[in-house]
């Protein structure tokens, strides 16, 4: 359930978990490290996503948080959850109606 409330700023119906950009979570003695992969190299939303991950973890009680961007392997839509794929279909369909 961790980070499921952190949404993509560009597609707010998707969480970072739905997108599959959370590659790993490591809990150390006094620190949590989150490994994230951008959906594409140079994605401008990654700074906002990183900040939102930090805020979410801070509110959950984590105080020492490290976020590491992992560029390889490159992100692919195969990493999206099935729920995320359904949400993006619904979002895309809704946005085309407007």
Steps between C-alpha positions, in 0.01 A plus 500: 500500500804724535506782239164409344376853580787669313357597162669579172470879457443461125235224524346542846286184479821294516712444808873445480421138588250473210764639265759249612769763551573375853774247431602410853453600863777428746457545871826551682547552873399867502435576133264404222635508146264513203627416153298664221526480123364789292255416225746664262845650532484860617137475615430838665242350736762295688592792729137546598454123540812477718374784719156339531657164590703674772191675637297176499775307679554784748130495588522122541772546760820457304752774576809400303404454135725445202365499144719353230421530130577180317520553124583146395313299405283759331136524608244313293121487510539132594587625850157661543250318720189358335299747706717783368447388141123506552516844665700645209250360248212661691693827540598511133140431396366769735752762388411442133132567578574845640 
